Amino acid sequence: MDHRNGASWSTAVSATLHCLIGCATGEILGMVIGTALGWPNLPTLILAIVLAFFFGYALTLRGLRRAGLSWRRTIRLALAADTLSILVMEIVDNTVMLAVPGAMDAGLTTALFWGALIGSLAIAFAVTTPINKWIIGRGRGHAVLHSYHH
């Protein structure tokens, strides 16, 4: 991939969707577990963030292992490719969740909880996509994984 002219928007959207799938899986699972157990906001957020990073990296690790890479190389590539994208996504979506009055304390059966969570992930996607475009355009982030995609 030639990065001198930057990445395309479709490449950035694809990379961000990949990140969103992993992050959203962990984020939703963490929020559901913390909320169902009646945990305070901080432990719930910590669990959601840890699981978002776990699932975000896991998706990349799975693909790279399928491509036949060693565990060491796979882990190094996943960290290089996904860390900034997941970090930005997590900062944005958790900030939005905290900013929506009552969202963190709403029950799992409320429209407020699910609306805020889905909205926070959508906003995080919108903020992270141009950042991924910029990173990929410089040969970093998901650009380092491009040659391993089948």
Buried (B, 14 or more C-beta within 10 A) or exposed (E): EEEEEBBEEEBBBBBBEBBBEBBBBBBBBBBBBBBEEEBEBEEBBBBBBEBBBBBBBBBBBEBBBEBEBEEEBBBBBBEBBBBBBBBBBBBBBBEBBBEBEEBBEBEEEBEBBBEBBEBBBBBBBEBBBEBBBBBBBEBBBBBBBBEBEE
